[in-house]
């Protein structure tokens, strides 16, 4: 019994599958996928990849360390591209595996090679077994089917032409999109460059304003120092004038006192009392003037920090000179009035000692005041430096935050640009995959057309052989008929019944119209 074409193809496919000891398929673990591994995929896996327009290398996993990146790309952009490629590969692998399962469920087998049978001139019986024992009706059916096939092929060719036109349109649109994207990127680049220039211009203006403010502050400090120095010099001149007047007045009064002491010796006690009173009054006046001078000096020192050390030395020297001069005068007075003023001399010594103590206390207080002012100045300087450092730290933090924000914004822009590029790449890959699918369908259609043409040639050969066989049978039948007619004619002429019995055997086997093997009666 002849086998159908589908059964023969199934048998060939089964033998092909069993010939491999270990079949490599898409459903193997993806960690095994390498360039050599995918090249040895089973026919179903190869067919599934071809039907879905997927290249074998697109399902091979790639490690993050093995990928090639631009050295200027950030780690975020690299990670985004790697995750996108892995996700794309997993999607394509899932599509290919689903297509293979569909092939398995539908019982798909590799096609048979009809052209190979035709080229080898296989005998008619074998071809009839392959094509299923085609008859005349089958040939007519094949003719009708061939006509429909040609019509369908024309439609498919038209569809292929439309597909090619659509692909050209898609490529043109893609080029336009790429041009628009390039223009957008150039505009974005110009805008970013403009923003950077504006930021640099604002920074330059801020630096200029800061330098101008610092210059104004320096001029103000310089002017303030000049004013303080001028006031200090003026106060110093006034102080020298007052000191000079005070010394002249003191010399004049001392001379008058000495003259009166010489002229009025008889009133020694009275003069001594008067001198004592005047000395006490003078000392009090000196003390008051010293107090006033100290307050003024302290006020001046608060205003003139640069001249405070020098003024302090001068004031201390003047005070010491005054004390020395007063001490000298007192010594002279004690020497002149030793006999008369022993008691007063002792009191004067006590007073001098008390005055010295007061002056030392005054000096100590001044030293403490100077130390306090120094500490206040140092504290003010520290506070000023602290404020300056705070302002600088604040500016540095603001600058750092601005740089971090700019870096983050740049990274986000790079990520968005990379996402757009990946989306565009996905679209291009989908278009390329669609093109491969269409190319596969065109190849399948062309292969099917070729197989149908080969099948038509085989059927035409079968038909031709059947017609030749019928012609030969017809010729043989005519020869047998002529032989029968001649034989009966000879029998009628010879009445040889024995020869008729002898001839009955070939007549019964040759298909003579006489069913019983005997000649018809004469009429």
C-alpha positions as CSV (number, residue, x, y, z in Angstrom):
1,X,0.0,0.0,0.0
2,X,1.5,3.4,-1.0
3,X,2.3,5.9,1.8
4,X,1.2,9.6,1.6
5,X,3.7,12.4,1.3
6,X,3.1,13.6,4.9
7,X,3.8,10.1,6.2
8,X,6.9,9.8,4.2
9,X,8.1,13.2,5.4
10,X,7.3,12.3,9.0
11,X,9.3,9.1,8.6
12,X,12.3,11.0,7.2
13,X,12.0,13.6,10.0
14,X,11.8,10.9,12.7
15,X,14.9,9.2,11.3
16,X,16.7,12.5,11.2
17,X,15.8,13.3,14.8
18,X,16.9,9.8,16.0
19,X,20.2,10.1,14.1
20,X,21.5,12.7,16.7
21,X,22.5,11.3,20.0
22,X,22.0,14.6,21.8
23,X,19.7,17.3,20.4
24,X,20.4,20.9,21.3
25,X,17.3,23.0,21.5
26,X,16.1,26.4,22.7
27,X,14.7,24.8,25.9
28,X,18.2,23.9,27.1
29,X,19.5,26.0,30.0
30,X,20.6,29.4,28.6
31,X,23.9,29.2,30.5
32,X,25.0,26.6,27.9
33,X,24.4,29.0,24.9
34,X,27.6,29.9,23.1
35,X,28.5,30.7,19.5
36,X,29.3,27.0,18.8
37,X,26.3,25.7,20.8
38,X,23.7,27.7,19.0
39,X,25.2,26.7,15.6
40,X,24.2,23.1,16.4
41,X,20.5,23.8,17.3
42,X,17.9,21.2,16.2
43,X,15.9,21.8,13.0
44,X,12.8,22.8,15.1
45,X,14.9,25.4,17.1
46,X,16.4,26.8,13.8
47,X,12.9,26.9,12.2
48,X,11.5,28.7,15.3
49,X,14.2,31.3,15.3
50,X,13.8,31.8,11.5
51,X,10.0,32.2,11.8
52,X,10.3,34.8,14.5
53,X,13.2,36.7,12.7
54,X,15.6,36.1,15.6
55,X,19.3,35.6,15.0
56,X,21.0,32.7,17.0
57,X,23.5,35.1,18.6
58,X,20.6,37.3,20.0
59,X,19.7,34.6,22.5
60,X,23.3,34.2,23.9
61,X,23.7,35.7,27.3
62,X,26.5,38.2,27.9
63,X,28.0,39.1,31.2
64,X,28.2,42.7,32.4
65,X,32.0,42.4,32.6
66,X,32.3,41.2,28.9
67,X,30.3,44.1,27.5
68,X,32.1,46.9,25.7
69,X,31.3,50.5,26.9
70,X,32.5,54.0,26.1
71,X,35.0,55.1,28.8
72,X,33.1,58.4,29.2
73,X,29.8,56.7,30.0
74,X,28.7,56.6,33.6
75,X,27.9,53.4,35.6
76,X,24.2,54.3,35.5
77,X,24.2,54.4,31.7
78,X,26.2,51.1,31.5
79,X,23.8,49.4,33.9
80,X,20.8,50.7,32.0
81,X,22.1,49.3,28.7
82,X,23.0,46.0,30.2
83,X,19.6,45.5,31.8
84,X,17.9,46.6,28.6
85,X,20.0,44.0,26.5
86,X,19.2,41.3,29.1
87,X,15.5,42.0,29.1
88,X,15.5,42.1,25.3
89,X,17.4,38.8,25.1
90,X,14.9,37.2,27.6
91,X,11.9,38.4,25.6
92,X,13.4,37.1,22.3
93,X,14.2,33.7,23.9
94,X,10.7,33.4,25.3
95,X,9.2,34.2,21.9
96,X,11.5,31.6,20.2
97,X,10.7,28.9,22.8
98,X,7.0,29.5,22.4
99,X,7.4,29.2,18.6
100,X,9.3,25.9,19.0
101,X,6.6,24.5,21.3
102,X,4.0,25.5,18.7
103,X,6.0,23.6,16.1
104,X,6.2,20.5,18.4
105,X,2.5,20.6,19.1
106,X,1.7,21.0,15.4
107,X,3.9,18.0,14.5
108,X,6.1,20.0,12.1
109,X,8.9,18.0,10.4
110,X,11.7,19.0,8.1
111,X,10.5,19.1,4.4
112,X,11.4,16.2,1.9
113,X,13.5,16.8,-1.2
114,X,11.3,16.2,-4.1
115,X,13.7,17.8,-6.6
116,X,16.3,15.3,-5.5
117,X,14.0,12.4,-6.5
118,X,13.2,14.1,-9.8
119,X,16.9,14.6,-10.7
120,X,17.7,10.9,-9.9
121,X,15.0,9.7,-12.4
122,X,13.3,7.5,-9.8
123,X,11.0,4.9,-11.4
124,X,7.3,5.6,-11.8
125,X,6.2,3.1,-9.1
126,X,8.5,4.7,-6.5
127,X,7.3,8.2,-7.5
128,X,3.7,7.0,-7.3
129,X,4.4,5.8,-3.8
130,X,5.9,9.2,-2.9
131,X,3.1,11.2,-4.4
132,X,0.4,8.8,-3.2
133,X,-0.5,6.8,-6.3
134,X,-1.9,9.7,-8.4
135,X,-4.7,8.9,-10.8
136,X,-6.2,10.9,-13.7
137,X,-8.6,12.6,-11.4
138,X,-5.8,13.4,-9.1
139,X,-3.9,15.0,-12.0
140,X,-6.9,17.1,-12.9
141,X,-7.1,18.1,-9.3
142,X,-3.4,18.9,-9.4
143,X,-3.9,21.1,-12.5
144,X,-6.7,23.0,-10.7
145,X,-4.5,23.3,-7.6
146,X,-1.6,24.4,-9.8
147,X,-3.8,27.2,-11.3
148,X,-4.9,28.3,-7.9
149,X,-1.3,28.1,-6.7
150,X,-0.1,30.3,-9.5
151,X,-2.9,32.8,-8.6
152,X,-1.9,32.6,-5.0
153,X,1.7,33.0,-5.9
154,X,0.9,36.2,-7.9
155,X,-1.0,37.5,-4.8
156,X,1.9,36.6,-2.6
157,X,4.3,38.4,-5.0
158,X,2.0,41.4,-4.9
159,X,2.0,41.2,-1.1
160,X,5.8,41.0,-1.1
161,X,6.0,44.1,-3.3
162,X,3.6,45.9,-0.9
163,X,5.8,44.7,2.0
164,X,8.9,46.0,0.3
165,X,7.3,49.3,-0.3
166,X,6.1,49.5,3.3
167,X,9.7,48.6,4.4
168,X,11.0,51.5,2.2
169,X,8.4,53.8,3.8
170,X,9.4,52.7,7.3
171,X,13.1,53.2,6.5
172,X,12.4,56.7,5.2
173,X,10.3,57.5,8.3
174,X,13.1,56.1,10.5
175,X,15.6,58.3,8.7
176,X,13.4,61.3,9.2
177,X,13.0,60.4,12.9
178,X,16.8,60.0,13.2
179,X,17.2,63.4,11.6
180,X,14.7,65.0,13.9
181,X,16.3,63.3,16.9
182,X,19.7,64.6,15.8
183,X,18.3,68.1,15.4
184,X,16.8,67.9,18.9
185,X,20.1,66.7,20.4
186,X,21.9,69.5,18.7
187,X,19.3,72.0,20.0
188,X,19.6,70.5,23.4
189,X,23.4,70.7,23.2
190,X,23.3,74.4,22.2
191,X,20.8,75.1,25.0
192,X,23.1,73.3,27.5
193,X,26.1,75.2,26.3
194,X,24.2,78.5,26.5
195,X,23.1,77.6,30.1
196,X,26.7,76.8,31.0
197,X,27.9,80.2,29.5
198,X,25.1,82.0,31.5
199,X,26.2,80.2,34.7
200,X,29.9,81.1,34.1
201,X,28.8,84.7,33.4
202,X,26.8,84.9,36.6
203,X,29.8,83.4,38.5
204,X,32.1,86.0,36.9
205,X,29.7,88.8,37.9
206,X,29.5,87.4,41.4
207,X,33.3,87.3,41.6
208,X,33.5,90.8,40.3
209,X,30.9,92.1,42.9
210,X,32.7,90.2,45.6
211,X,36.0,91.7,44.6
212,X,34.4,95.2,44.5
213,X,32.9,94.7,47.9
214,X,36.3,93.5,49.3
215,X,38.0,96.5,47.8
216,X,35.4,98.9,49.3
217,X,35.8,97.1,52.7
218,X,39.6,97.5,52.4
219,X,39.3,101.2,51.6
220,X,36.8,101.7,54.4
221,X,39.2,100.0,56.9
222,X,42.1,102.0,55.6
223,X,40.1,105.2,55.9
224,X,39.0,104.2,59.5
225,X,42.6,103.5,60.4
226,X,43.7,106.8,59.0
227,X,41.0,108.6,61.0
228,X,42.0,106.7,64.2
229,X,45.6,107.5,63.6
230,X,44.8,111.2,63.0
231,X,42.7,111.4,66.2
232,X,45.5,109.6,68.1
233,X,48.1,112.1,66.9
234,X,45.8,115.0,67.7
235,X,45.2,113.7,71.2
236,X,48.9,113.1,71.7
237,X,49.7,116.7,70.7
238,X,47.0,118.1,73.0
239,X,48.4,115.9,75.8
240,X,51.9,117.2,75.2
241,X,50.7,120.8,75.3
242,X,48.8,120.2,78.5
243,X,51.8,118.4,80.1
244,X,54.1,121.3,79.1
245,X,51.7,123.9,80.5
246,X,51.3,121.8,83.7
247,X,55.1,121.6,84.1
248,X,55.6,125.3,83.5
249,X,52.9,126.1,86.0
250,X,54.4,123.6,88.5
251,X,57.9,125.3,88.1
252,X,56.4,128.7,88.6
253,X,54.5,127.7,91.7
254,X,57.5,125.9,93.1
255,X,59.6,129.0,92.7
256,X,57.0,131.2,94.3
257,X,56.8,128.7,97.2
258,X,60.6,128.6,97.6
259,X,60.8,132.5,97.5
260,X,58.1,132.8,100.1
261,X,59.8,130.2,102.3
262,X,63.0,132.2,102.2
263,X,61.3,135.6,102.8
264,X,59.0,134.4,105.5
265,X,61.0,132.1,107.7
266,X,59.3,133.5,110.7
267,X,56.1,132.0,109.4
268,X,57.5,128.6,108.8
269,X,54.8,126.7,110.4
270,X,52.2,128.8,108.6
271,X,54.0,128.4,105.3
272,X,54.5,124.7,105.9
273,X,50.9,124.3,106.5
274,X,50.1,126.4,103.4
275,X,52.6,124.4,101.4
276,X,51.2,121.2,102.7
277,X,47.7,122.3,101.7
278,X,48.9,123.4,98.4
279,X,50.9,120.2,97.8
280,X,47.8,118.2,98.8
281,X,45.7,120.3,96.5
282,X,48.2,120.0,93.7
283,X,48.5,116.3,94.2
284,X,44.7,116.0,94.1
285,X,44.7,118.2,91.0
286,X,47.4,116.0,89.5
287,X,45.3,113.0,90.4
288,X,42.2,114.4,88.9
289,X,44.1,115.4,85.7
290,X,45.7,111.9,85.7
291,X,42.2,110.4,86.0
292,X,40.9,112.6,83.2
293,X,43.9,111.9,81.1
294,X,43.6,108.1,81.8
295,X,39.9,108.2,80.8
296,X,40.8,110.1,77.6
297,X,43.7,107.9,77.0
298,X,41.6,104.8,77.4
299,X,39.0,106.3,75.0
300,X,41.7,107.1,72.5
301,X,43.2,103.7,72.8
302,X,39.9,102.1,72.0
303,X,39.8,104.2,68.8
304,X,43.5,103.8,67.9
305,X,44.6,100.2,68.2
306,X,47.6,100.6,66.1
307,X,49.2,103.3,68.3
308,X,48.2,101.9,71.7
309,X,51.5,100.3,72.5
310,X,53.6,103.4,71.6
311,X,51.2,105.7,73.4
312,X,51.3,103.4,76.4
313,X,55.1,103.6,76.6
314,X,55.1,107.4,76.2
315,X,52.4,107.8,78.8
316,X,54.2,105.5,81.2
317,X,57.5,107.4,80.6
318,X,55.7,110.7,81.2
319,X,54.1,109.4,84.4
320,X,57.5,108.1,85.6
321,X,59.2,111.4,84.7
322,X,56.5,113.3,86.5
323,X,56.9,111.0,89.5
324,X,60.7,111.4,89.4
325,X,60.4,115.2,89.1
326,X,57.9,115.3,91.9
327,X,60.1,113.0,93.9
328,X,63.1,115.3,93.2
329,X,61.2,118.4,94.2
330,X,60.0,116.7,97.4
331,X,63.5,115.6,98.2
332,X,64.8,119.2,97.7
333,X,62.0,120.5,99.8
334,X,62.7,117.9,102.5
335,X,66.5,118.8,102.4
336,X,65.7,122.6,102.6
337,X,63.1,122.2,105.3
338,X,64.6,119.1,107.1
339,X,64.8,120.9,110.4
340,X,61.4,122.4,110.1
341,X,59.5,119.8,108.4
342,X,60.7,116.4,109.7
343,X,57.1,115.5,110.5
344,X,56.0,116.9,107.1
345,X,58.8,115.0,105.4
346,X,57.7,111.8,106.9
347,X,54.2,112.5,105.8
348,X,55.5,113.4,102.3
349,X,57.4,110.1,102.2
350,X,54.3,108.3,103.2
351,X,52.3,110.3,100.6
352,X,55.0,109.5,98.0
353,X,54.8,105.9,98.9
354,X,51.0,106.0,98.7
355,X,51.3,107.8,95.4
356,X,53.7,105.3,94.1
357,X,51.4,102.5,95.2
358,X,48.5,104.3,93.5
359,X,50.5,104.7,90.4
360,X,51.5,101.1,90.4
361,X,47.8,100.2,90.9
362,X,47.0,102.6,88.1
363,X,49.6,100.9,85.9
364,X,48.3,97.5,86.8
365,X,44.7,98.6,86.0
366,X,45.9,100.0,82.7
367,X,47.8,96.8,82.0
368,X,44.6,94.8,82.8
369,X,42.6,97.2,80.6
370,X,45.1,96.8,77.8
371,X,45.0,93.0,78.2
372,X,41.2,93.0,78.3
373,X,41.2,95.2,75.1
374,X,43.7,92.8,73.5
375,X,41.5,89.8,74.4
376,X,38.4,91.6,73.2
377,X,40.2,92.4,69.9
378,X,41.4,88.8,69.6
379,X,37.9,87.6,70.3
380,X,36.5,90.0,67.7
381,X,39.1,88.9,65.2
382,X,38.3,85.2,65.9
383,X,34.6,86.0,65.5
384,X,35.3,87.8,62.3
385,X,37.4,85.0,61.0
386,X,34.8,82.5,62.1
387,X,32.1,84.5,60.2
388,X,34.5,84.6,57.2
389,X,35.1,80.9,57.4
390,X,31.3,80.3,57.8
391,X,30.6,82.4,54.7
392,X,33.4,80.5,52.8
393,X,32.1,77.2,54.0
394,X,28.6,78.1,53.0
395,X,29.8,79.2,49.6
396,X,31.8,76.0,49.2
397,X,28.8,73.9,50.3
398,X,26.6,75.8,47.8
399,X,29.2,75.3,45.1
400,X,29.5,71.6,45.9
401,X,25.7,71.2,46.0
402,X,25.5,73.0,42.7
403,X,28.2,70.7,41.2
404,X,26.4,67.6,42.6
405,X,23.1,68.9,41.3
406,X,24.7,69.6,37.9
407,X,26.3,66.1,37.9
408,X,23.0,64.5,38.8
409,X,21.1,66.5,36.2
410,X,23.8,65.5,33.6
411,X,23.5,61.9,34.6
412,X,19.7,62.0,34.4
413,X,20.0,63.6,30.9
414,X,22.4,60.9,29.9
415,X,20.0,58.2,31.2
416,X,17.1,59.8,29.3
417,X,19.1,60.1,26.2
418,X,20.2,56.5,26.6
419,X,16.6,55.4,27.1
420,X,15.6,57.3,24.0
421,X,18.4,55.7,22.1
422,X,17.5,52.2,23.4
423,X,13.9,52.8,22.4
424,X,15.0,53.8,19.0
425,X,17.3,50.8,18.8
426,X,14.4,48.6,19.8
427,X,12.3,50.1,17.0
428,X,15.1,49.5,14.6
429,X,15.6,46.0,15.9
430,X,11.9,45.3,15.5
431,X,12.0,46.7,12.0
432,X,15.0,44.5,11.2
433,X,13.3,41.5,12.8
434,X,10.2,42.2,10.8
435,X,12.4,42.4,7.7
436,X,14.0,39.0,8.5
437,X,10.5,37.5,9.1
438,X,9.3,38.9,5.7
439,X,12.6,37.6,4.1
440,X,11.9,34.2,5.7
441,X,8.4,34.2,4.4
442,X,9.6,35.1,1.0
443,X,12.1,32.3,1.1
444,X,9.4,29.9,2.3
445,X,7.1,31.1,-0.4
446,X,9.8,30.7,-3.1
447,X,10.7,27.3,-1.7
448,X,7.1,26.3,-1.7
449,X,6.7,27.5,-5.2
450,X,9.8,25.5,-6.3
451,X,8.5,22.4,-4.5
452,X,5.1,22.9,-6.1
453,X,6.8,23.2,-9.5
454,X,8.8,20.1,-8.9
455,X,5.6,18.3,-7.7
456,X,3.9,19.5,-10.9
457,X,6.7,18.2,-13.0
458,X,6.5,14.8,-11.2
459,X,2.8,14.7,-11.7
460,X,3.2,15.6,-15.3
461,X,5.7,12.8,-15.7
462,X,3.3,10.4,-14.0
463,X,0.5,11.6,-16.3
464,X,2.7,11.2,-19.4
465,X,3.8,7.7,-18.3
466,X,0.2,6.7,-17.7
467,X,-0.8,8.0,-21.1
468,X,2.1,6.1,-22.7
469,X,1.0,3.0,-20.7
470,X,-2.6,3.4,-22.0
471,X,-1.3,3.8,-25.6
472,X,0.8,0.6,-25.2
473,X,-2.2,-1.3,-23.8
474,X,-4.4,0.0,-26.6
475,X,-1.8,-1.2,-29.2
476,X,-1.5,-4.6,-27.5
477,X,-5.3,-4.9,-27.4
478,X,-5.5,-4.1,-31.1
479,X,-2.8,-6.7,-31.9
480,X,-4.7,-9.3,-29.8
481,X,-8.0,-8.5,-31.5
482,X,-6.4,-8.9,-35.0
483,X,-4.8,-12.1,-33.9
484,X,-8.1,-13.5,-32.6
485,X,-9.9,-12.5,-35.9
486,X,-7.2,-14.2,-38.0
487,X,-7.3,-17.3,-35.8
488,X,-11.0,-17.7,-36.1
489,X,-10.8,-17.2,-39.8
490,X,-8.3,-20.0,-40.1
491,X,-10.5,-22.2,-38.0
492,X,-13.5,-21.7,-40.1
493,X,-11.6,-22.6,-43.1
494,X,-10.0,-25.8,-41.7
495,X,-12.7,-27.1,-39.3
496,X,-9.8,-28.3,-37.1
497,X,-11.4,-28.5,-33.6
498,X,-8.3,-29.8,-32.1
499,X,-6.4,-26.6,-33.0
500,X,-9.3,-24.6,-31.5
501,X,-8.7,-26.4,-28.2
502,X,-5.1,-25.5,-28.5
503,X,-5.8,-21.9,-29.2
504,X,-8.4,-21.6,-26.3
505,X,-5.6,-21.1,-23.8
506,X,-4.1,-17.9,-25.3
507,X,-7.6,-16.6,-26.0
508,X,-8.7,-17.1,-22.4
509,X,-5.5,-15.3,-21.2
510,X,-5.5,-12.7,-24.0
511,X,-8.9,-11.2,-23.3
512,X,-10.9,-12.5,-26.4
513,X,-14.6,-11.5,-26.5
514,X,-15.6,-15.2,-26.7
515,X,-16.1,-16.0,-23.1
516,X,-16.5,-19.8,-23.4
517,X,-13.4,-20.3,-25.7
518,X,-15.5,-21.7,-28.6
519,X,-16.0,-20.2,-32.0
520,X,-19.3,-18.6,-32.7
521,X,-21.6,-20.5,-35.0
522,X,-21.7,-19.5,-38.6
523,X,-24.6,-17.5,-39.8
